Amino acid sequence: MADRLKITLIKSTIGAVPKNKATVEAMGLRKIGKSVEMPNNEATKGMIQQVRHLVKVEEI
């Protein structure tokens, strides 16, 4: 199990639920195609679960 996750925004947040927009912003994603590395923990997995239709996740 990897200790880090690479999360990439693949769909726009335009038209998304405000809660989902806030979650994407909290992850540090601002533009489509940009990626961030986050720790592989329960909090991060919960954020990913909320916006799974907008992001792509890879284990590092």
PDBQT receptor file of N, H, CA, C and O in Angstrom, charges set to zero:
ATOM      1  N   MET A   1       0.845  -1.184   0.000  1.00  0.00    +0.000 N 
ATOM      2  CA  MET A   1       0.000   0.000   0.000  1.00  0.00    +0.000 C 
ATOM      3  C   MET A   1       0.889   1.246   0.000  1.00  0.00    +0.000 C 
ATOM      4  O   MET A   1       1.797   1.373   0.821  1.00  0.00    +0.000 OA
ATOM      5  N   ALA A   2       0.622   2.140  -0.910  1.00  0.00    +0.000 N 
ATOM      6  H   ALA A   2      -0.116   2.037  -1.577  1.00  0.00    +0.000 HD
ATOM      7  CA  ALA A   2       1.419   3.353  -1.044  1.00  0.00    +0.000 C 
ATOM      8  C   ALA A   2       1.098   4.330   0.087  1.00  0.00    +0.000 C 
ATOM      9  O   ALA A   2      -0.020   4.357   0.602  1.00  0.00    +0.000 OA
ATOM     10  N   ASP A   3       2.095   5.129   0.463  1.00  0.00    +0.000 N 
ATOM     11  H   ASP A   3       3.003   5.107   0.044  1.00  0.00    +0.000 HD
ATOM     12  CA  ASP A   3       1.872   6.103   1.521  1.00  0.00    +0.000 C 
ATOM     13  C   ASP A   3       1.474   7.468   0.971  1.00  0.00    +0.000 C 
ATOM     14  O   ASP A   3       1.120   8.361   1.740  1.00  0.00    +0.000 OA
ATOM     15  N   ARG A   4       1.528   7.644  -0.369  1.00  0.00    +0.000 N 
ATOM     16  H   ARG A   4       1.815   6.917  -0.993  1.00  0.00    +0.000 HD
ATOM     17  CA  ARG A   4       1.138   8.890  -1.012  1.00  0.00    +0.000 C 
ATOM     18  C   ARG A   4       0.199   8.608  -2.180  1.00  0.00    +0.000 C 
ATOM     19  O   ARG A   4       0.269   7.544  -2.796  1.00  0.00    +0.000 OA
ATOM     20  N   LEU A   5      -0.666   9.550  -2.478  1.00  0.00    +0.000 N 
ATOM     21  H   LEU A   5      -0.723  10.414  -1.978  1.00  0.00    +0.000 HD
ATOM     22  CA  LEU A   5      -1.585   9.456  -3.609  1.00  0.00    +0.000 C 
ATOM     23  C   LEU A   5      -1.396  10.673  -4.503  1.00  0.00    +0.000 C 
ATOM     24  O   LEU A   5      -1.249  11.793  -4.013  1.00  0.00    +0.000 OA
ATOM     25  N   LYS A   6      -1.399  10.454  -5.804  1.00  0.00    +0.000 N 
ATOM     26  H   LYS A   6      -1.518   9.544  -6.202  1.00  0.00    +0.000 HD
ATOM     27  CA  LYS A   6      -1.360  11.549  -6.774  1.00  0.00    +0.000 C 
ATOM     28  C   LYS A   6      -2.782  11.749  -7.273  1.00  0.00    +0.000 C 
ATOM     29  O   LYS A   6      -3.376  10.840  -7.852  1.00  0.00    +0.000 OA
ATOM     30  N   ILE A   7      -3.323  12.933  -7.050  1.00  0.00    +0.000 N 
ATOM     31  H   ILE A   7      -2.840  13.672  -6.579  1.00  0.00    +0.000 HD
ATOM     32  CA  ILE A   7      -4.701  13.237  -7.398  1.00  0.00    +0.000 C 
ATOM     33  C   ILE A   7      -4.693  14.295  -8.488  1.00  0.00    +0.000 C 
ATOM     34  O   ILE A   7      -4.077  15.349  -8.334  1.00  0.00    +0.000 OA
ATOM     35  N   THR A   8      -5.383  14.011  -9.601  1.00  0.00    +0.000 N 
ATOM     36  H   THR A   8      -5.883  13.154  -9.726  1.00  0.00    +0.000 HD
ATOM     37  CA  THR A   8      -5.420  14.909 -10.747  1.00  0.00    +0.000 C 
ATOM     38  C   THR A   8      -6.858  15.303 -11.042  1.00  0.00    +0.000 C 
ATOM     39  O   THR A   8      -7.742  14.449 -11.097  1.00  0.00    +0.000 OA
ATOM     40  N   LEU A   9      -7.091  16.595 -11.231  1.00  0.00    +0.000 N 
ATOM     41  H   LEU A   9      -6.373  17.289 -11.187  1.00  0.00    +0.000 HD
ATOM     42  CA  LEU A   9      -8.426  17.091 -11.601  1.00  0.00    +0.000 C 
ATOM     43  C   LEU A   9      -8.625  16.852 -13.093  1.00  0.00    +0.000 C 
ATOM     44  O   LEU A   9      -7.861  17.367 -13.910  1.00  0.00    +0.000 OA
ATOM     45  N   ILE A  10      -9.651  16.070 -13.457  1.00  0.00    +0.000 N 
ATOM     46  H   ILE A  10     -10.271  15.652 -12.794  1.00  0.00    +0.000 HD
ATOM     47  CA  ILE A  10      -9.864  15.727 -14.863  1.00  0.00    +0.000 C 
ATOM     48  C   ILE A  10     -11.154  16.318 -15.425  1.00  0.00    +0.000 C 
ATOM     49  O   ILE A  10     -11.355  16.321 -16.639  1.00  0.00    +0.000 OA
ATOM     50  N   LYS A  11     -12.028  16.817 -14.556  1.00  0.00    +0.000 N 
ATOM     51  H   LYS A  11     -11.865  16.814 -13.569  1.00  0.00    +0.000 HD
ATOM     52  CA  LYS A  11     -13.276  17.432 -15.025  1.00  0.00    +0.000 C 
ATOM     53  C   LYS A  11     -13.456  18.770 -14.327  1.00  0.00    +0.000 C 
ATOM     54  O   LYS A  11     -12.969  18.977 -13.216  1.00  0.00    +0.000 OA
ATOM     55  N   SER A  12     -14.157  19.667 -14.991  1.00  0.00    +0.000 N 
ATOM     56  H   SER A  12     -14.552  19.499 -15.894  1.00  0.00    +0.000 HD
ATOM     57  CA  SER A  12     -14.393  20.998 -14.466  1.00  0.00    +0.000 C 
ATOM     58  C   SER A  12     -15.351  20.976 -13.277  1.00  0.00    +0.000 C 
ATOM     59  O   SER A  12     -16.216  20.107 -13.168  1.00  0.00    +0.000 OA
ATOM     60  N   THR A  13     -15.175  21.947 -12.398  1.00  0.00    +0.000 N 
ATOM     61  H   THR A  13     -14.472  22.653 -12.486  1.00  0.00    +0.000 HD
ATOM     62  CA  THR A  13     -16.094  22.070 -11.260  1.00  0.00    +0.000 C 
ATOM     63  C   THR A  13     -17.260  23.005 -11.577  1.00  0.00    +0.000 C 
ATOM     64  O   THR A  13     -18.124  23.233 -10.731  1.00  0.00    +0.000 OA
ATOM     65  N   ILE A  14     -17.281  23.546 -12.800  1.00  0.00    +0.000 N 
ATOM     66  H   ILE A  14     -16.579  23.361 -13.487  1.00  0.00    +0.000 HD
ATOM     67  CA  ILE A  14     -18.405  24.397 -13.200  1.00  0.00    +0.000 C 
ATOM     68  C   ILE A  14     -19.671  23.540 -13.203  1.00  0.00    +0.000 C 
ATOM     69  O   ILE A  14     -19.710  22.489 -13.843  1.00  0.00    +0.000 OA
ATOM     70  N   GLY A  15     -20.674  23.977 -12.510  1.00  0.00    +0.000 N 
ATOM     71  H   GLY A  15     -20.642  24.831 -11.991  1.00  0.00    +0.000 HD
ATOM     72  CA  GLY A  15     -21.919  23.237 -12.436  1.00  0.00    +0.000 C 
ATOM     73  C   GLY A  15     -21.939  22.179 -11.353  1.00  0.00    +0.000 C 
ATOM     74  O   GLY A  15     -22.956  21.516 -11.151  1.00  0.00    +0.000 OA
ATOM     75  N   ALA A  16     -20.827  22.012 -10.655  1.00  0.00    +0.000 N 
ATOM     76  H   ALA A  16     -20.000  22.550 -10.820  1.00  0.00    +0.000 HD
ATOM     77  CA  ALA A  16     -20.777  21.017  -9.574  1.00  0.00    +0.000 C 
ATOM     78  C   ALA A  16     -21.468  21.581  -8.329  1.00  0.00    +0.000 C 
ATOM     79  O   ALA A  16     -21.667  22.789  -8.202  1.00  0.00    +0.000 OA
ATOM     80  N   VAL A  17     -21.822  20.693  -7.436  1.00  0.00    +0.000 N 
ATOM     81  H   VAL A  17     -21.660  19.712  -7.540  1.00  0.00    +0.000 HD
ATOM     82  CA  VAL A  17     -22.418  21.083  -6.165  1.00  0.00    +0.000 C 
ATOM     83  C   VAL A  17     -21.392  21.933  -5.395  1.00  0.00    +0.000 C 
ATOM     84  O   VAL A  17     -20.206  21.604  -5.404  1.00  0.00    +0.000 OA
ATOM     85  N   PRO A  18     -21.814  22.999  -4.740  1.00  0.00    +0.000 N 
ATOM     86  CA  PRO A  18     -20.866  23.856  -4.011  1.00  0.00    +0.000 C 
ATOM     87  C   PRO A  18     -19.980  23.087  -3.025  1.00  0.00    +0.000 C 
ATOM     88  O   PRO A  18     -18.810  23.430  -2.853  1.00  0.00    +0.000 OA
ATOM     89  N   LYS A  19     -20.518  22.067  -2.385  1.00  0.00    +0.000 N 
ATOM     90  H   LYS A  19     -21.469  21.789  -2.524  1.00  0.00    +0.000 HD
ATOM     91  CA  LYS A  19     -19.727  21.266  -1.450  1.00  0.00    +0.000 C 
ATOM     92  C   LYS A  19     -18.577  20.564  -2.184  1.00  0.00    +0.000 C 
ATOM     93  O   LYS A  19     -17.472  20.459  -1.652  1.00  0.00    +0.000 OA
ATOM     94  N   ASN A  20     -18.841  20.084  -3.411  1.00  0.00    +0.000 N 
ATOM     95  H   ASN A  20     -19.738  20.170  -3.844  1.00  0.00    +0.000 HD
ATOM     96  CA  ASN A  20     -17.805  19.429  -4.196  1.00  0.00    +0.000 C 
ATOM     97  C   ASN A  20     -16.751  20.433  -4.651  1.00  0.00    +0.000 C 
ATOM     98  O   ASN A  20     -15.562  20.113  -4.665  1.00  0.00    +0.000 OA
ATOM     99  N   LYS A  21     -17.166  21.638  -5.023  1.00  0.00    +0.000 N 
ATOM    100  H   LYS A  21     -18.132  21.898  -5.012  1.00  0.00    +0.000 HD
ATOM    101  CA  LYS A  21     -16.221  22.678  -5.400  1.00  0.00    +0.000 C 
ATOM    102  C   LYS A  21     -15.286  22.991  -4.241  1.00  0.00    +0.000 C 
ATOM    103  O   LYS A  21     -14.077  23.129  -4.427  1.00  0.00    +0.000 OA
ATOM    104  N   ALA A  22     -15.848  23.100  -3.054  1.00  0.00    +0.000 N 
ATOM    105  H   ALA A  22     -16.831  22.987  -2.903  1.00  0.00    +0.000 HD
ATOM    106  CA  ALA A  22     -15.053  23.401  -1.864  1.00  0.00    +0.000 C 
ATOM    107  C   ALA A  22     -14.072  22.275  -1.559  1.00  0.00    +0.000 C 
ATOM    108  O   ALA A  22     -12.943  22.535  -1.144  1.00  0.00    +0.000 OA
ATOM    109  N   THR A  23     -14.484  21.046  -1.757  1.00  0.00    +0.000 N 
ATOM    110  H   THR A  23     -15.402  20.835  -2.094  1.00  0.00    +0.000 HD
ATOM    111  CA  THR A  23     -13.608  19.901  -1.517  1.00  0.00    +0.000 C 
ATOM    112  C   THR A  23     -12.431  19.908  -2.482  1.00  0.00    +0.000 C 
ATOM    113  O   THR A  23     -11.292  19.682  -2.072  1.00  0.00    +0.000 OA
ATOM    114  N   VAL A  24     -12.694  20.165  -3.755  1.00  0.00    +0.000 N 
ATOM    115  H   VAL A  24     -13.619  20.349  -4.088  1.00  0.00    +0.000 HD
ATOM    116  CA  VAL A  24     -11.629  20.228  -4.760  1.00  0.00    +0.000 C 
ATOM    117  C   VAL A  24     -10.657  21.350  -4.416  1.00  0.00    +0.000 C 
ATOM    118  O   VAL A  24      -9.444  21.161  -4.502  1.00  0.00    +0.000 OA
ATOM    119  N   GLU A  25     -11.169  22.505  -4.030  1.00  0.00    +0.000 N 
ATOM    120  H   GLU A  25     -12.154  22.659  -3.960  1.00  0.00    +0.000 HD
ATOM    121  CA  GLU A  25     -10.311  23.627  -3.636  1.00  0.00    +0.000 C 
ATOM    122  C   GLU A  25      -9.467  23.266  -2.415  1.00  0.00    +0.000 C 
ATOM    123  O   GLU A  25      -8.286  23.606  -2.356  1.00  0.00    +0.000 OA
ATOM    124  N   ALA A  26     -10.063  22.582  -1.447  1.00  0.00    +0.000 N 
ATOM    125  H   ALA A  26     -11.022  22.305  -1.495  1.00  0.00    +0.000 HD
ATOM    126  CA  ALA A  26      -9.344  22.197  -0.229  1.00  0.00    +0.000 C 
ATOM    127  C   ALA A  26      -8.222  21.208  -0.526  1.00  0.00    +0.000 C 
ATOM    128  O   ALA A  26      -7.237  21.140   0.209  1.00  0.00    +0.000 OA
ATOM    129  N   MET A  27      -8.373  20.446  -1.598  1.00  0.00    +0.000 N 
ATOM    130  H   MET A  27      -9.174  20.501  -2.195  1.00  0.00    +0.000 HD
ATOM    131  CA  MET A  27      -7.320  19.512  -2.001  1.00  0.00    +0.000 C 
ATOM    132  C   MET A  27      -6.172  20.235  -2.701  1.00  0.00    +0.000 C 
ATOM    133  O   MET A  27      -5.112  19.652  -2.928  1.00  0.00    +0.000 OA
ATOM    134  N   GLY A  28      -6.385  21.501  -3.042  1.00  0.00    +0.000 N 
ATOM    135  H   GLY A  28      -7.246  21.975  -2.859  1.00  0.00    +0.000 HD
ATOM    136  CA  GLY A  28      -5.344  22.275  -3.696  1.00  0.00    +0.000 C 
ATOM    137  C   GLY A  28      -5.397  22.215  -5.207  1.00  0.00    +0.000 C 
ATOM    138  O   GLY A  28      -4.431  22.582  -5.876  1.00  0.00    +0.000 OA
ATOM    139  N   LEU A  29      -6.515  21.756  -5.758  1.00  0.00    +0.000 N 
ATOM    140  H   LEU A  29      -7.300  21.457  -5.214  1.00  0.00    +0.000 HD
ATOM    141  CA  LEU A  29      -6.665  21.656  -7.206  1.00  0.00    +0.000 C 
ATOM    142  C   LEU A  29      -7.405  22.886  -7.720  1.00  0.00    +0.000 C 
ATOM    143  O   LEU A  29      -8.503  23.198  -7.258  1.00  0.00    +0.000 OA
ATOM    144  N   ARG A  30      -6.793  23.588  -8.684  1.00  0.00    +0.000 N 
ATOM    145  H   ARG A  30      -5.901  23.335  -9.060  1.00  0.00    +0.000 HD
ATOM    146  CA  ARG A  30      -7.384  24.812  -9.198  1.00  0.00    +0.000 C 
ATOM    147  C   ARG A  30      -7.757  24.696 -10.673  1.00  0.00    +0.000 C 
ATOM    148  O   ARG A  30      -8.770  25.251 -11.099  1.00  0.00    +0.000 OA
ATOM    149  N   LYS A  31      -6.944  23.977 -11.460  1.00  0.00    +0.000 N 
ATOM    150  H   LYS A  31      -6.121  23.526 -11.114  1.00  0.00    +0.000 HD
ATOM    151  CA  LYS A  31      -7.167  23.891 -12.904  1.00  0.00    +0.000 C 
ATOM    152  C   LYS A  31      -7.216  22.434 -13.353  1.00  0.00    +0.000 C 
ATOM    153  O   LYS A  31      -6.625  21.556 -12.725  1.00  0.00    +0.000 OA
ATOM    154  N   ILE A  32      -7.926  22.196 -14.443  1.00  0.00    +0.000 N 
ATOM    155  H   ILE A  32      -8.407  22.910 -14.953  1.00  0.00    +0.000 HD
ATOM    156  CA  ILE A  32      -8.002  20.856 -15.016  1.00  0.00    +0.000 C 
ATOM    157  C   ILE A  32      -6.606  20.430 -15.455  1.00  0.00    +0.000 C 
ATOM    158  O   ILE A  32      -5.871  21.199 -16.074  1.00  0.00    +0.000 OA
ATOM    159  N   GLY A  33      -6.259  19.199 -15.125  1.00  0.00    +0.000 N 
ATOM    160  H   GLY A  33      -6.856  18.574 -14.621  1.00  0.00    +0.000 HD
ATOM    161  CA  GLY A  33      -4.959  18.658 -15.511  1.00  0.00    +0.000 C 
ATOM    162  C   GLY A  33      -3.884  18.839 -14.461  1.00  0.00    +0.000 C 
ATOM    163  O   GLY A  33      -2.814  18.241 -14.575  1.00  0.00    +0.000 OA
ATOM    164  N   LYS A  34      -4.133  19.642 -13.446  1.00  0.00    +0.000 N 
ATOM    165  H   LYS A  34      -5.003  20.128 -13.353  1.00  0.00    +0.000 HD
ATOM    166  CA  LYS A  34      -3.150  19.841 -12.388  1.00  0.00    +0.000 C 
ATOM    167  C   LYS A  34      -3.249  18.702 -11.375  1.00  0.00    +0.000 C 
ATOM    168  O   LYS A  34      -4.320  18.136 -11.155  1.00  0.00    +0.000 OA
ATOM    169  N   SER A  35      -2.113  18.381 -10.767  1.00  0.00    +0.000 N 
ATOM    170  H   SER A  35      -1.243  18.841 -10.945  1.00  0.00    +0.000 HD
ATOM    171  CA  SER A  35      -2.043  17.270  -9.823  1.00  0.00    +0.000 C 
ATOM    172  C   SER A  35      -1.471  17.729  -8.495  1.00  0.00    +0.000 C 
ATOM    173  O   SER A  35      -0.711  18.695  -8.423  1.00  0.00    +0.000 OA
ATOM    174  N   VAL A  36      -1.852  17.016  -7.446  1.00  0.00    +0.000 N 
ATOM    175  H   VAL A  36      -2.469  16.231  -7.504  1.00  0.00    +0.000 HD
ATOM    176  CA  VAL A  36      -1.280  17.231  -6.118  1.00  0.00    +0.000 C 
ATOM    177  C   VAL A  36      -0.975  15.869  -5.515  1.00  0.00    +0.000 C 
ATOM    178  O   VAL A  36      -1.612  14.871  -5.853  1.00  0.00    +0.000 OA
ATOM    179  N   GLU A  37       0.001  15.839  -4.622  1.00  0.00    +0.000 N 
ATOM    180  H   GLU A  37       0.518  16.650  -4.347  1.00  0.00    +0.000 HD
ATOM    181  CA  GLU A  37       0.302  14.622  -3.870  1.00  0.00    +0.000 C 
ATOM    182  C   GLU A  37      -0.215  14.818  -2.455  1.00  0.00    +0.000 C 
ATOM    183  O   GLU A  37       0.040  15.841  -1.819  1.00  0.00    +0.000 OA
ATOM    184  N   MET A  38      -0.940  13.829  -1.979  1.00  0.00    +0.000 N 
ATOM    185  H   MET A  38      -1.148  12.998  -2.495  1.00  0.00    +0.000 HD
ATOM    186  CA  MET A  38      -1.506  13.893  -0.636  1.00  0.00    +0.000 C 
ATOM    187  C   MET A  38      -1.220  12.577   0.076  1.00  0.00    +0.000 C 
ATOM    188  O   MET A  38      -1.020  11.552  -0.577  1.00  0.00    +0.000 OA
ATOM    189  N   PRO A  39      -1.200  12.592   1.407  1.00  0.00    +0.000 N 
ATOM    190  CA  PRO A  39      -0.969  11.351   2.135  1.00  0.00    +0.000 C 
ATOM    191  C   PRO A  39      -2.133  10.377   1.958  1.00  0.00    +0.000 C 
ATOM    192  O   PRO A  39      -3.281  10.787   1.784  1.00  0.00    +0.000 OA
ATOM    193  N   ASN A  40      -1.821   9.097   2.005  1.00  0.00    +0.000 N 
ATOM    194  H   ASN A  40      -0.889   8.765   2.146  1.00  0.00    +0.000 HD
ATOM    195  CA  ASN A  40      -2.846   8.062   1.867  1.00  0.00    +0.000 C 
ATOM    196  C   ASN A  40      -3.405   7.766   3.254  1.00  0.00    +0.000 C 
ATOM    197  O   ASN A  40      -2.956   6.841   3.931  1.00  0.00    +0.000 OA
ATOM    198  N   ASN A  41      -4.400   8.573   3.674  1.00  0.00    +0.000 N 
ATOM    199  H   ASN A  41      -4.764   9.325   3.125  1.00  0.00    +0.000 HD
ATOM    200  CA  ASN A  41      -5.040   8.358   4.972  1.00  0.00    +0.000 C 
ATOM    201  C   ASN A  41      -6.555   8.445   4.818  1.00  0.00    +0.000 C 
ATOM    202  O   ASN A  41      -7.058   8.712   3.726  1.00  0.00    +0.000 OA
ATOM    203  N   GLU A  42      -7.256   8.229   5.872  1.00  0.00    +0.000 N 
ATOM    204  H   GLU A  42      -6.847   8.012   6.759  1.00  0.00    +0.000 HD
ATOM    205  CA  GLU A  42      -8.715   8.184   5.826  1.00  0.00    +0.000 C 
ATOM    206  C   GLU A  42      -9.324   9.529   5.447  1.00  0.00    +0.000 C 
ATOM    207  O   GLU A  42     -10.330   9.563   4.738  1.00  0.00    +0.000 OA
ATOM    208  N   ALA A  43      -8.743  10.634   5.899  1.00  0.00    +0.000 N 
ATOM    209  H   ALA A  43      -7.926  10.606   6.475  1.00  0.00    +0.000 HD
ATOM    210  CA  ALA A  43      -9.278  11.949   5.568  1.00  0.00    +0.000 C 
ATOM    211  C   ALA A  43      -9.184  12.201   4.066  1.00  0.00    +0.000 C 
ATOM    212  O   ALA A  43     -10.138  12.677   3.451  1.00  0.00    +0.000 OA
ATOM    213  N   THR A  44      -8.051  11.885   3.488  1.00  0.00    +0.000 N 
ATOM    214  H   THR A  44      -7.276  11.499   3.988  1.00  0.00    +0.000 HD
ATOM    215  CA  THR A  44      -7.866  12.070   2.055  1.00  0.00    +0.000 C 
ATOM    216  C   THR A  44      -8.796  11.163   1.267  1.00  0.00    +0.000 C 
ATOM    217  O   THR A  44      -9.382  11.592   0.274  1.00  0.00    +0.000 OA
ATOM    218  N   LYS A  45      -8.939   9.923   1.695  1.00  0.00    +0.000 N 
ATOM    219  H   LYS A  45      -8.463   9.574   2.502  1.00  0.00    +0.000 HD
ATOM    220  CA  LYS A  45      -9.829   8.991   1.004  1.00  0.00    +0.000 C 
ATOM    221  C   LYS A  45     -11.274   9.472   1.050  1.00  0.00    +0.000 C 
ATOM    222  O   LYS A  45     -12.016   9.276   0.087  1.00  0.00    +0.000 OA
ATOM    223  N   GLY A  46     -11.687  10.094   2.142  1.00  0.00    +0.000 N 
ATOM    224  H   GLY A  46     -11.085  10.254   2.924  1.00  0.00    +0.000 HD
ATOM    225  CA  GLY A  46     -13.030  10.644   2.253  1.00  0.00    +0.000 C 
ATOM    226  C   GLY A  46     -13.255  11.790   1.282  1.00  0.00    +0.000 C 
ATOM    227  O   GLY A  46     -14.320  11.903   0.675  1.00  0.00    +0.000 OA
ATOM    228  N   MET A  47     -12.225  12.654   1.136  1.00  0.00    +0.000 N 
ATOM    229  H   MET A  47     -11.360  12.562   1.629  1.00  0.00    +0.000 HD
ATOM    230  CA  MET A  47     -12.323  13.761   0.185  1.00  0.00    +0.000 C 
ATOM    231  C   MET A  47     -12.427  13.226  -1.246  1.00  0.00    +0.000 C 
ATOM    232  O   MET A  47     -13.221  13.717  -2.049  1.00  0.00    +0.000 OA
ATOM    233  N   ILE A  48     -11.617  12.218  -1.549  1.00  0.00    +0.000 N 
ATOM    234  H   ILE A  48     -10.972  11.819  -0.898  1.00  0.00    +0.000 HD
ATOM    235  CA  ILE A  48     -11.640  11.614  -2.879  1.00  0.00    +0.000 C 
ATOM    236  C   ILE A  48     -13.003  10.993  -3.152  1.00  0.00    +0.000 C 
ATOM    237  O   ILE A  48     -13.527  11.121  -4.259  1.00  0.00    +0.000 OA
ATOM    238  N   GLN A  49     -13.575  10.332  -2.177  1.00  0.00    +0.000 N 
ATOM    239  H   GLN A  49     -13.149  10.228  -1.278  1.00  0.00    +0.000 HD
ATOM    240  CA  GLN A  49     -14.878   9.690  -2.338  1.00  0.00    +0.000 C 
ATOM    241  C   GLN A  49     -15.953  10.710  -2.694  1.00  0.00    +0.000 C 
ATOM    242  O   GLN A  49     -16.851  10.411  -3.482  1.00  0.00    +0.000 OA
ATOM    243  N   GLN A  50     -15.872  11.918  -2.119  1.00  0.00    +0.000 N 
ATOM    244  H   GLN A  50     -15.142  12.160  -1.479  1.00  0.00    +0.000 HD
ATOM    245  CA  GLN A  50     -16.866  12.966  -2.389  1.00  0.00    +0.000 C 
ATOM    246  C   GLN A  50     -16.799  13.466  -3.830  1.00  0.00    +0.000 C 
ATOM    247  O   GLN A  50     -17.821  13.824  -4.415  1.00  0.00    +0.000 OA
ATOM    248  N   VAL A  51     -15.583  13.490  -4.407  1.00  0.00    +0.000 N 
ATOM    249  H   VAL A  51     -14.753  13.199  -3.932  1.00  0.00    +0.000 HD
ATOM    250  CA  VAL A  51     -15.415  14.072  -5.746  1.00  0.00    +0.000 C 
ATOM    251  C   VAL A  51     -14.823  13.061  -6.726  1.00  0.00    +0.000 C 
ATOM    252  O   VAL A  51     -14.104  13.446  -7.649  1.00  0.00    +0.000 OA
ATOM    253  N   ARG A  52     -15.108  11.804  -6.543  1.00  0.00    +0.000 N 
ATOM    254  H   ARG A  52     -15.692  11.491  -5.793  1.00  0.00    +0.000 HD
ATOM    255  CA  ARG A  52     -14.518  10.747  -7.370  1.00  0.00    +0.000 C 
ATOM    256  C   ARG A  52     -14.852  10.884  -8.847  1.00  0.00    +0.000 C 
ATOM    257  O   ARG A  52     -14.119  10.366  -9.690  1.00  0.00    +0.000 OA
ATOM    258  N   HIS A  53     -15.935  11.565  -9.179  1.00  0.00    +0.000 N 
ATOM    259  H   HIS A  53     -16.530  11.986  -8.494  1.00  0.00    +0.000 HD
ATOM    260  CA  HIS A  53     -16.322  11.766 -10.572  1.00  0.00    +0.000 C 
ATOM    261  C   HIS A  53     -15.552  12.914 -11.234  1.00  0.00    +0.000 C 
ATOM    262  O   HIS A  53     -15.658  13.109 -12.444  1.00  0.00    +0.000 OA
ATOM    263  N   LEU A  54     -14.791  13.662 -10.463  1.00  0.00    +0.000 N 
ATOM    264  H   LEU A  54     -14.704  13.504  -9.480  1.00  0.00    +0.000 HD
ATOM    265  CA  LEU A  54     -14.040  14.806 -10.988  1.00  0.00    +0.000 C 
ATOM    266  C   LEU A  54     -12.529  14.580 -11.027  1.00  0.00    +0.000 C 
ATOM    267  O   LEU A  54     -11.808  15.326 -11.690  1.00  0.00    +0.000 OA
ATOM    268  N   VAL A  55     -12.049  13.561 -10.326  1.00  0.00    +0.000 N 
ATOM    269  H   VAL A  55     -12.635  12.955  -9.787  1.00  0.00    +0.000 HD
ATOM    270  CA  VAL A  55     -10.601  13.369 -10.182  1.00  0.00    +0.000 C 
ATOM    271  C   VAL A  55     -10.156  11.982 -10.609  1.00  0.00    +0.000 C 
ATOM    272  O   VAL A  55     -10.958  11.054 -10.711  1.00  0.00    +0.000 OA
ATOM    273  N   LYS A  56      -8.846  11.863 -10.859  1.00  0.00    +0.000 N 
ATOM    274  H   LYS A  56      -8.194  12.617 -10.777  1.00  0.00    +0.000 HD
ATOM    275  CA  LYS A  56      -8.206  10.584 -11.131  1.00  0.00    +0.000 C 
ATOM    276  C   LYS A  56      -7.170  10.392 -10.026  1.00  0.00    +0.000 C 
ATOM    277  O   LYS A  56      -6.451  11.330  -9.680  1.00  0.00    +0.000 OA
ATOM    278  N   VAL A  57      -7.090   9.182  -9.471  1.00  0.00    +0.000 N 
ATOM    279  H   VAL A  57      -7.673   8.420  -9.753  1.00  0.00    +0.000 HD
ATOM    280  CA  VAL A  57      -6.194   8.911  -8.355  1.00  0.00    +0.000 C 
ATOM    281  C   VAL A  57      -5.207   7.818  -8.731  1.00  0.00    +0.000 C 
ATOM    282  O   VAL A  57      -5.584   6.794  -9.299  1.00  0.00    +0.000 OA
ATOM    283  N   GLU A  58      -3.929   8.048  -8.407  1.00  0.00    +0.000 N 
ATOM    284  H   GLU A  58      -3.622   8.880  -7.946  1.00  0.00    +0.000 HD
ATOM    285  CA  GLU A  58      -2.882   7.053  -8.638  1.00  0.00    +0.000 C 
ATOM    286  C   GLU A  58      -2.074   6.891  -7.362  1.00  0.00    +0.000 C 
ATOM    287  O   GLU A  58      -1.838   7.864  -6.647  1.00  0.00    +0.000 OA
ATOM    288  N   GLU A  59      -1.650   5.668  -7.073  1.00  0.00    +0.000 N 
ATOM    289  H   GLU A  59      -1.842   4.877  -7.654  1.00  0.00    +0.000 HD
ATOM    290  CA  GLU A  59      -0.763   5.433  -5.940  1.00  0.00    +0.000 C 
ATOM    291  C   GLU A  59       0.665   5.714  -6.366  1.00  0.00    +0.000 C 
ATOM    292  O   GLU A  59       1.074   5.382  -7.478  1.00  0.00    +0.000 OA
ATOM    293  N   ILE A  60       1.408   6.325  -5.475  1.00  0.00    +0.000 N 
ATOM    294  H   ILE A  60       1.075   6.595  -4.572  1.00  0.00    +0.000 HD
ATOM    295  CA  ILE A  60       2.812   6.608  -5.775  1.00  0.00    +0.000 C 
ATOM    296  C   ILE A  60       3.698   5.704  -4.940  1.00  0.00    +0.000 C 
ATOM    297  O   ILE A  60       4.923   5.778  -5.037  1.00  0.00    +0.000 OA
TER     298      ILE A  60
